[in-house]
Amino acid sequence: MARVRLSVAERREELLRAAVEQIEVRGVAAVRIADVASVLGVSNALVLYHFSSKEKLVAAAFAYAAEADLAHLRRLLTRRTSAVRRLRAAVRWYAPTGQAKGWRLWIEGWASSLRDPTLREVAGDLDQQWKAELAEVIEEGAAGGEFHCDDPMSVAWRLTALLDGLAVQMTSYAGPLSRATMLQWAEEALARELGIDHAVLTA
């Protein structure tokens, strides 16, 4: 059966989705251009036409997946409710669930960034966007009198550092740390950073 002719944008998105799936299955180090081409039934040359190297394909796939998560974070943080409730919703969503595919991809990305400058730049930029989104809501809540905070960006850094570390532990070592415990610790840390009682946060 003939393949449907896709636009350039549609083809790129198809390739990126396939690349993300192959990275999840094989890992960044092992995935090949041929793996992505094979799963879609296209030639290696077609993949290389859109992404001139494996490194560029991997970086673009990582950005594609991470930007979808970033879009979800923005939806949580722009809800019409208090800053405290939006921040708590973001913290709770951050914790890994199920197979934690998103977190596995981030861990793969961080590890590969040590040797891949292109991926390091992409991952670093996305990481800064996450922090900026949280800092903006923290600043908004402080300006609105919900809590006191002199340095929203530092709070965002400390929170994401804690959440990242706990999520890596949960994803890498099944069992020792439960999601419930991670959420409790994360919410307690958020309450301390905002200078509010934990009961206020969970009300």
Disulfide bonds with the S-S distance in Angstrom:
none
